[in-house]
Amino acid sequence: MASSSSLHLSQALLARAVYLHSDRVSSLSFPSFSGLKSHSSPCKAATSSSRRSNKVASSSTTIVKATAVETLDQTTEVSLVEKSINTIRFLAIDAVEKANSGHPGLPMGCAPMGHILYDEVMRYNPKNPAWFNRDRFILSAGHGCMLQYALLHLAGYDAVLEEDLKSFRQWGSKTPGHPENFETLGVEVTTGPLGQGIANAVGLALAEKHLAARFNKPDNEIVDHYTYVILGDGCQMEGISNEACSLAGHWGLGKLIALYDDNHISIDGDTEIAFTENVDQRFEALGWHVIWVKNGNTGYDDIRAAIKEAKAVKDKPTLIKVTTTIGFGSPNKANSYSVHGAALGAKEVDATRKNLGWPYEPFHVPEDVKKHWSRHTPEGAALEADWNAKFAEYEKKYKEEAAELKAIITDELPAGWEKALPTYTPESPADATRNLSQQNLNALVKVLPGLLGGSADLASSNMTLLKSYGDFQKDTPEERNVRFGVREHGMGAICNGIALHSPGFIPYCATFFVFTDYMRAAIRISALCEAGVIYVMTHDSIGLGEDGPTHQPIEHLASFRAMPNILMLRPADGNETAGAYKVAVLNRKRPSILALSRQKLPQLPGTSIEGVEKGGYTISDNSSGNKPDVILIGTGSELEIAAAAAEDLRKEGKAVRVVSFVSWELFDGQSDEYKESVLPASVSARVSIEAGSTFGWEKIVGSKGKAIGIDRFGASAPAGKIYKEFGITKEAVIAAAKQLS
């Protein structure tokens, strides 16, 4: 158990925590609010009556920052559990101190939660972090990443050795300043922007529930794992967490367990300055089971009991509110915002060592702690071996299902899958690329077992419905149409979680292109963490017409072209839409955005799936020797305009090349020789046309070229009228071409 000093420290700070939260939690003692369970050991927290009486006082009392004070000697024998927990604390303290950068407060306060999860609860194999049936852990409050690095180190993950802890936040280290799944094996998702992690976790839990419903059999429960999260007050304040948690409750994700670090401290001070809602009741209303652990500092049995209770609740996710002290153990900085995001300083580190009875040098792991944790290597290997044997039996009996599941677990696409992509001829009827997109989705879902997704309440406009499947719902989780509701930000982050659950998952999500503004942070994380989400973004220009400038994207193409590791694709017709889907499916570590039209577009001669794979390619050319008089470049709905302008110019004797520029990023990846074959350096007469911002087009057309586009907001009118008024016309292209050539 805790030393007498740290126990008294814990009692004092937790009493204050309950006092400050009395207006939020006093209702918990009312019999009518039966959904909330609490776990607390005797004399570890204030009583219900004291909380009620303090509520009156709090209304007129100025909140002050209490500091921890060492009060008693430390002769009490320290248990191995507490020794392990303090090891976690001091690995975090020492790493932040050495880097002179980081966030020690959360790891110090959440060390008991982390220890119990990684040492006692979770199933994983540290020597194979990618084992499919492992439990997943997400640190949504990613700034506290030294908690996770310390846990990975103790658990035996090769990605975090002692030297990695010592190089925390340094160039090239495996221990960056926030968790990054692409840098550190054992980190499931990239977190840092608050709220993203809990939303990713909803995606991971959705993936587990979906796979379990599809593949588990009465005699073989082959998919069976939990998703655990630690989130903080900041995550709770972000709107994305409410969006995602609302869906988690609606879907009944019973294997999602979130531990809420209720330390009532934010960067600006006590959370009382801006965050006074009753989180418990909000989550009850969202359809979650809620438990309160009143003493997260030393109430180890209470944390264990809460997790056990959470695992017994099968039909809804669980929020375990764990009241903790940020910076626990620091005599002068605990329970204050100063311990959130800065090193303690040498003097306070020494004082904390004395306060917690920690005589060891920096980064030292005591031998008994090391020995205790070392069992996870053989135990993890045994868990995986048992599961592999179980899968072998499954494969013998359920060959078809096993093949599908294996395709999702691995990143191997079924042989010949691309043959399912539809093809079109110039004689095929004109159609909106959003409709052509739906044809592709419904063709691909028949051959790609990991494809699933949906829209933010716009399925009938985005055209994303999988016609041969029903809706993923609480009672039908095997289905593949996901109804996200009007929750764009949560939708994007949930899809990141699905994509990162297993390499063969191919999630897609959809809304109007302009509303990517509501989900940009999630898309950026997709690109950063190499999650191959397919973003189906329709109504991609002024071509949507009468809805006006609030719904007409202008700057969006340029802004996503500026984002690293994004594939921005704007197809012009059916063949290019099929090509865009081929590219998106093949790029599992690079998210794709498909910008699709509302208006009908003709099937153009010369377009091809293969051309799209190059990013930019010639669809028509009457020049010779790679020396056209002028090059016309179009994307999406404006490629038709460029092609029509070329026909008129050729009638006047001009040698004209028309280039479809579907994806700048793919074109950038081609050889210099190929680029020269499409855009020869000797030809400076280049005209581009795109119904969006001209920002960046100088890179393509050059200083002597002309970019036709829109550098103002749109307008409410029929689409044809807007195109004419804004000069996005064949006539404008012809005039520019004549001027340049």
Phi, psi and omega in degrees: 000178183292154171295157183298325180295308183292331178293315177296321176301314180300315182298316183297315184286323179292325176301319178294321180300313180295321179299312182293333182262010188300327179290338180268331189247354183299329180295344183294341181274354181283132182302329184294337180264076190275349186286336184270126175254146177235148176236121175206140176277154179305141175064017178259347181210166181294154180281165179299320182295321179293327178294320180294320181290328179288338179302319180295315182294326187293336184292338182236014183255133175287130181284131177238155180273109177283148174243153181279144180229131176290129186242330186231168178289172186237051182272348181296137179295135182267132180286162178296324178298311180293326177297319177295317179297318178291330174300315178300314181301314187281333171298320178291313180302313185292321180293316178295320181295316181295320180284342188053037183194139177134191188230093183279338189299312182296311178302324179293322181279328186261003182305319178300317178299313181299316179300312184295321179295306187282330185265335189237336191248309191285150176253122181199165175239105185299337180272353172220079184300342183266006178309129190301312190270023177289156166286145179257140175238131180238123173266091183295323174278072192297341179297337179273031190298339178296338172300310182291320180297319178297319180293318178297321179296311181295324183285349175098017176289130182292341183290338184232089175267176182302319181294332176290322175297322181286343179254025178309129177065022180253160182304128175077005183279163175269007181234070181291175187290345170219154184299132180230114184295335181275352178253326190234108177296129186113341173269124187280317183220162177271122179235167183158299171297118191298141181094336180298319185296315180295325177291320174302318181298324176299319177296318178297317180291324175300315181300316179297315182296320179296312181294320179299318181292326182281324194243340180292146179236159180305330182257004182201100179270083190282336178247115186198087177211161184253159171242121180249143182225142163246121178232160183241187180300321180297318176300319181296326182286330183292137181298329182300326181293323179291320177303309184290319182290331173299316179292321179301318177293317179299320182277350179064050183280082187292344180259021172253119180234116183250125176260117185266114178285091185272076183257002175051031176231133172238177184299321182278353180142206179294143180297345178300340182286342185208356189218090186238010180291163176271097183298322182302311182290327177298315181289327172302316180293332178281357178093023179260152166278135186236133178230144177243120170262112188284335182233089179278353182279314182228002181276062186299316180296327178293320177296315178301314182296322180294317179295319178299316179296318181299320181291338178280344179270109189265340191255004178204153176290162182237134169254121174255106177280117183246108181283119185232173173248116177297135182069030184309131178101342178280118187298329188243352183237347178303144176069024177225156182291344180294341180268357184292304193231033178210153176301149181295327188095147187304318183296316181287328175299315178298318180295323179291321176301316180294317183296323181262006177064048185246099187272003192273160175289162178304141176069012181278134172250113181304147186300320181292327175292315180301315180296318180300314183285338185297341181294341184293335178294305178292324180295319179295319177298321179293320178300315180293319179299318178298317180293320178300320178295321178296319179293323178300319176294319178300316183296325179295321188268329185232072189297315183294313179296321180297321179295318178295314181297319180297323178296326179283321180294323181261181177252026179270119178281147178302141181301132176076015184302326185293343178293344178285343182295131180289153175237159187223157175238166177301341179276347177296147184296148175298147180200156175290143180293339174295323177289321177295326176300316180296324176298319179293315179301316182287336173284319184288327183296339179286339184239351181245100185294342181264005182277125174201159179166193183181198190231161176274067177067028181226028186303323182284344176263320178284341180061056185245006185286131173274108193290337182266007181231156175268196183267136167293115178221176182307318184261357178225058185287352179282346183282169192237003170266118184257121179266106184271345186067186183278075185217066187301314184296311178299321179303311181298316182289324176298318178295326174301316179298318178298314182298324184272355177293312182211142186299335182272359173285134177233085180277145173231154175213158192215150169195186172289144185304323182296332183276006167299341176299330179283346187228017186299322181298321179291322178294320178297319177294324174307311182294318183292316186266010173061047177260116187279056177287143174258116180263112183263102189245108185261177181056060197270006183196189174299347179298348177285342169083237198295339180298338170085189191294336178294337184248358184259111179290138178238304186270358192289318177301313181297321184292323179281333173294336178278347184274127180298149173060027173250141169257109179263113186241129178232088183285155185258339183199197185294312180298321179289327176295318176298319178297321179297320178292323177298314178299315183296318181293321182289333183265084184280347178246020181214114180294150180240140173245121177258115178267117192236149187272152170275323184277154179290144179228146179286157172277115190270143172296141173093349179282154183200157174298317182296324179297319179301322181298339177272347180090310176222139183201161182275128177258339174201150185194124176249017179269174176226155177067024180056038182227064176292155175291324182209147176246124176257129186238126179226162174227150172051228185295343180269353175297325176301319180293317179298319180295320179294319178297321180298319180300316180293319180294322179295326177296336178266009175093008180277144171269111190235132173252134176249126183243129171270124183247072187295319185215115177299320186295318179293321179295320178301332182277357181277165179292156177300324180297316179294316180302319180294328180289337180263313181236079182299136183299334183286346181257105181266347180280095183228134178234126175251150176221126181204134182279065180194186181302143176276359182303126177095342184292342177299335176298329184264314185273344180081174185290340181258002180269183182227127176254118177261124182194205184229116180245038173212171176287162184282203183205161179265112180185167173303147187303316182300321180294318181295316178303316182293314182295327181270000176074026177266074190222163175299319182298321179294322179293316180298316180298316180294320180296318179294321180296323184276332187246000000 
